[in-house]
């Protein structure tokens, strides 16, 4: 397995955000984490990224334990997160944001080629290459956040609520982009409240509720389980 979480616990003071979750993701997969607000989805991603530290349990990437590594070393292994709410640099231009995503790239020629590739992949960003991030629309900011992550050539991409705040048309575009990224060889762990869209693109999924995994399985089977959709996913 590319990624394995075993019996992971995370606490924020007295609040137990994760209570012994275990999950895995194979090379080339899209795996979705779904559930309501406060279920522990973002905490799971932040634990993998090293932003928060588990109190118990292990996180293995390519067979290496990473739960005690600092975030910059985890990035160096090829685990890149697209954070909830985009979190682009609002005072920087599109190109400057992309340069920040490629900060590990020491070869300036390669860096500029990577930027060119991203701007060709996202033509709207190319049209706005010299605009500051704060002036972009929500959809454009999400594209920039994804493009910035791709600048690091991720082996595993962690995506946190990529559809949040977007119109239905833009949501469809973002999920098409997610599938394209995966088809080009990047494994993806996707956190998403839009359960229908998340399950439509994933091969497998885990459903979280109050820090615990309550069910897991093939995405298409979960999508077609009306009791599950109603109980956990608002269907």
SULJO-V10469 format. One record per pair of residues at least 12 apart in sequence whose C-alpha atoms are under 10 Angstrom apart, sorted by the first residue. I is the first residue (numbers start at 1). J is the second residue. If there is no record, write none. Layout:
BEGIN
<<I/J> <I/J>>
END
This chain:
BEGIN
<<1/24> <1/25> <1/26> <1/27> <1/60> <1/61> <1/62> <1/63> <2/24> <2/25> <2/26> <2/27> <2/28> <2/29> <2/60> <2/61> <2/62> <2/63> <2/64> <2/155> <2/156> <2/187> <3/23> <3/24> <3/25> <3/26> <3/27> <3/48> <3/59> <3/60> <3/61> <3/62> <3/63> <3/64> <3/65> <3/156> <3/187> <3/189> <4/22> <4/23> <4/24> <4/25> <4/26> <4/48> <4/58> <4/59> <4/60> <4/61> <4/62> <4/63> <4/64> <4/65> <5/20> <5/21> <5/22> <5/23> <5/24> <5/25> <5/44> <5/47> <5/48> <5/57> <5/58> <5/59> <5/60> <5/61> <5/65> <5/67> <6/20> <6/21> <6/22> <6/23> <6/24> <6/56> <6/57> <6/58> <6/59> <6/60> <7/19> <7/20> <7/21> <7/22> <7/23> <7/54> <7/56> <7/57> <7/58> <7/59> <8/20> <8/21> <8/22> <8/23> <8/44> <8/47> <8/53> <8/54> <8/55> <8/56> <8/57> <8/58> <8/59> <8/67> <8/211> <8/212> <9/21> <9/22> <9/44> <9/47> <9/53> <9/54> <9/55> <9/56> <9/57> <9/58> <9/211> <9/212> <10/40> <10/43> <10/44> <10/47> <10/52> <10/53> <10/54> <10/55> <10/56> <10/57> <10/211> <11/43> <11/52> <11/53> <11/54> <11/55> <11/56> <11/211> <12/52> <12/53> <12/54> <12/55> <16/40> <16/55> <16/210> <16/211> <17/38> <17/39> <17/40> <17/41> <17/42> <17/43> <17/44> <17/54> <17/210> <17/211> <17/212> <18/39> <18/40> <18/41> <18/43> <18/44> <18/47> <18/54> <18/55> <18/56> <18/208> <18/209> <18/210> <18/211> <18/212> <18/213> <19/40> <19/55> <19/56> <19/57> <19/210> <19/211> <19/212> <19/213> <20/56> <20/57> <20/211> <20/212> <20/213> <21/40> <21/44> <21/57> <21/208> <21/211> <21/212> <21/213> <21/214> <22/57> <22/58> <22/59> <22/206> <22/212> <22/213> <23/59> <23/205> <23/206> <23/213> <23/216> <24/59> <24/60> <24/61> <24/189> <24/204> <24/206> <25/61> <25/156> <25/187> <25/188> <25/189> <25/203> <25/204> <25/205> <26/62> <26/187> <26/188> <27/62> <27/155> <27/156> <27/185> <27/186> <27/187> <27/188> <28/155> <28/156> <28/182> <28/183> <28/184> <28/185> <28/186> <28/187> <28/188> <29/156> <29/182> <29/183> <29/185> <29/186> <29/187> <29/188> <29/189> <29/202> <29/203> <29/204> <30/156> <30/157> <30/178> <30/179> <30/182> <30/183> <30/186> <30/187> <30/188> <30/189> <30/190> <30/198> <30/199> <30/201> <30/202> <30/203> <30/204> <30/205> <30/219> <31/187> <31/188> <31/189> <31/190> <31/191> <31/198> <31/199> <31/201> <31/202> <31/203> <31/204> <31/205> <31/206> <31/218> <31/219> <32/159> <32/188> <32/189> <32/190> <32/191> <32/192> <32/193> <32/195> <32/197> <32/198> <32/199> <32/200> <32/201> <32/202> <32/203> <32/204> <32/205> <32/206> <32/207> <32/216> <32/219> <33/45> <33/160> <33/189> <33/190> <33/191> <33/192> <33/193> <33/195> <33/198> <33/199> <33/202> <33/204> <33/205> <33/206> <33/207> <33/208> <33/213> <33/216> <34/161> <34/190> <34/191> <34/192> <34/193> <34/194> <34/195> <34/196> <34/198> <34/199> <34/205> <34/206> <34/207> <34/208> <34/209> <34/213> <34/232> <34/233> <35/191> <35/192> <35/193> <35/194> <35/195> <35/206> <35/207> <35/208> <35/209> <35/210> <35/211> <35/213> <35/214> <35/232> <35/233> <35/234> <36/192> <36/193> <36/194> <36/195> <36/207> <36/208> <36/209> <36/210> <36/232> <36/233> <36/234> <37/193> <37/208> <37/209> <37/210> <38/208> <38/209> <38/210> <38/211> <39/207> <39/208> <39/209> <39/210> <39/211> <39/212> <39/213> <40/191> <40/208> <40/209> <40/210> <40/211> <40/212> <40/213> <41/160> <41/161> <41/190> <41/191> <41/192> <41/193> <41/206> <41/207> <41/208> <41/209> <41/210> <41/211> <41/212> <42/83> <42/84> <42/158> <42/159> <42/160> <42/161> <42/190> <42/191> <42/192> <43/211> <44/158> <44/191> <44/211> <45/81> <45/82> <45/83> <45/158> <45/159> <45/160> <45/189> <45/190> <45/191> <46/71> <46/81> <46/83> <46/158> <46/160> <47/59> <47/66> <47/67> <47/68> <47/71> <48/60> <48/61> <48/66> <48/67> <48/68> <48/69> <48/71> <48/74> <48/79> <48/80> <48/81> <48/158> <49/66> <49/67> <49/69> <49/70> <49/71> <49/72> <49/73> <49/74> <49/75> <49/79> <49/80> <49/81> <49/158> <50/66> <50/67> <50/68> <50/69> <50/70> <50/71> <50/72> <50/73> <50/74> <50/75> <51/69> <51/70> <51/71> <51/72> <52/67> <52/68> <52/70> <52/71> <53/67> <53/68> <53/69> <53/70> <54/67> <54/68> <55/67> <61/74> <61/77> <61/78> <61/79> <61/156> <62/77> <72/104> <75/104> <75/152> <75/153> <75/154> <75/155> <75/156> <76/104> <76/152> <76/153> <76/154> <77/154> <77/155> <77/156> <78/152> <78/153> <78/154> <78/155> <78/156> <78/157> <79/149> <79/152> <79/153> <79/154> <79/155> <79/156> <79/157> <79/158> <79/187> <79/188> <80/101> <80/146> <80/148> <80/149> <80/150> <80/151> <80/152> <80/153> <80/154> <80/155> <80/156> <80/157> <80/158> <80/159> <80/188> <81/145> <81/146> <81/148> <81/149> <81/150> <81/154> <81/156> <81/157> <81/158> <81/159> <81/160> <81/188> <81/189> <82/142> <82/144> <82/145> <82/146> <82/147> <82/148> <82/149> <82/150> <82/157> <82/158> <82/159> <82/160> <82/161> <82/162> <82/190> <83/142> <83/145> <83/146> <83/149> <83/158> <83/159> <83/160> <83/161> <83/162> <84/142> <84/145> <84/159> <84/160> <84/161> <84/162> <84/163> <84/164> <84/191> <84/192> <85/138> <85/141> <85/142> <85/145> <85/160> <85/161> <85/162> <85/163> <85/164> <85/165> <86/138> <86/139> <86/140> <86/141> <86/142> <86/143> <86/144> <86/145> <86/146> <86/159> <86/160> <86/161> <86/162> <86/164> <87/133> <87/141> <87/142> <87/144> <87/145> <88/100> <88/132> <88/133> <88/134> <88/141> <88/142> <88/144> <88/145> <88/146> <88/148> <89/132> <89/133> <89/134> <89/141> <89/144> <89/145> <90/131> <90/132> <90/133> <90/134> <90/135> <90/136> <90/141> <91/131> <91/132> <91/133> <91/134> <91/135> <92/130> <92/131> <92/132> <92/133> <92/134> <93/128> <93/129> <93/130> <93/131> <93/132> <93/133> <93/134> <93/135> <93/136> <94/115> <94/119> <94/125> <94/126> <94/127> <94/128> <94/129> <94/130> <94/131> <94/132> <94/133> <94/134> <94/136> <94/140> <94/141> <94/144> <94/145> <94/147> <94/148> <95/112> <95/115> <95/116> <95/118> <95/119> <95/125> <95/126> <95/128> <95/129> <95/130> <95/131> <95/132> <95/133> <95/144> <95/148> <96/115> <96/129> <96/130> <96/131> <96/132> <96/133> <96/148> <97/115> <97/129> <97/132> <97/133> <97/144> <97/145> <97/147> <97/148> <97/149> <97/151> <98/111> <98/112> <98/114> <98/115> <98/116> <98/118> <98/119> <98/129> <98/144> <98/145> <98/146> <98/147> <98/148> <98/149> <98/150> <98/151> <98/152> <99/111> <99/112> <99/114> <99/115> <99/148> <99/151> <99/152> <100/148> <100/149> <100/151> <100/152> <101/115> <101/145> <101/146> <101/147> <101/148> <101/149> <101/150> <101/151> <101/152> <101/153> <102/114> <102/115> <102/148> <102/149> <102/150> <102/151> <102/152> <102/153> <103/151> <103/152> <104/151> <104/152> <105/151> <105/152> <105/153> <111/151> <111/152> <114/147> <114/150> <114/151> <114/152> <114/153> <115/129> <115/147> <115/148> <115/150> <115/151> <117/147> <117/150> <117/151> <118/143> <118/144> <118/146> <118/147> <118/148> <118/150> <118/151> <119/144> <119/147> <121/143> <121/147> <121/177> <122/140> <122/143> <122/144> <122/146> <122/147> <122/177> <124/136> <124/139> <124/140> <124/143> <124/144> <125/140> <125/141> <125/143> <125/144> <125/147> <128/140> <133/145> <137/166> <138/163> <138/164> <138/165> <138/166> <138/167> <138/170> <139/162> <139/163> <139/164> <139/165> <139/166> <139/167> <139/169> <139/170> <139/171> <139/173> <139/174> <140/170> <142/162> <142/163> <142/164> <142/165> <142/166> <142/170> <142/174> <143/162> <143/173> <143/174> <143/177> <145/159> <145/162> <146/159> <146/162> <146/174> <146/177> <146/178> <146/181> <150/181> <150/186> <153/186> <154/185> <154/186> <154/187> <154/188> <155/185> <155/186> <155/187> <155/188> <156/182> <156/185> <156/186> <156/187> <156/188> <156/189> <157/178> <157/181> <157/182> <157/186> <157/187> <157/188> <157/189> <157/190> <158/187> <158/188> <158/189> <158/190> <158/191> <159/178> <159/188> <159/189> <159/190> <159/191> <159/192> <160/189> <160/190> <160/191> <160/192> <160/193> <161/190> <161/191> <161/192> <161/193> <161/194> <161/198> <162/174> <162/175> <162/178> <162/190> <162/191> <162/192> <162/193> <162/194> <163/175> <163/191> <163/192> <163/193> <163/194> <163/197> <163/198> <164/192> <164/193> <164/194> <171/194> <171/197> <172/197> <175/197> <175/198> <175/200> <175/201> <176/201> <178/190> <178/201> <179/201> <179/202> <182/201> <188/202> <189/202> <189/205> <190/202> <190/205> <191/205> <191/206> <193/233> <193/234> <194/233> <194/234> <195/207> <195/219> <195/222> <195/223> <195/229> <195/232> <195/233> <195/234> <195/235> <196/219> <196/220> <196/222> <196/223> <196/224> <196/229> <196/233> <196/235> <197/223> <198/219> <198/223> <199/218> <199/219> <199/220> <199/221> <199/222> <199/223> <199/224> <200/219> <200/220> <200/223> <201/219> <201/220> <202/218> <202/219> <202/220> <203/217> <203/218> <203/219> <203/220> <204/216> <204/217> <204/218> <204/219> <204/220> <204/221> <204/222> <205/217> <205/218> <205/219> <205/220> <205/221> <205/222> <205/223> <206/218> <206/219> <206/222> <207/222> <207/228> <207/232> <207/233> <208/232> <208/233> <209/232> <214/232> <215/228> <215/232> <223/235>>
END
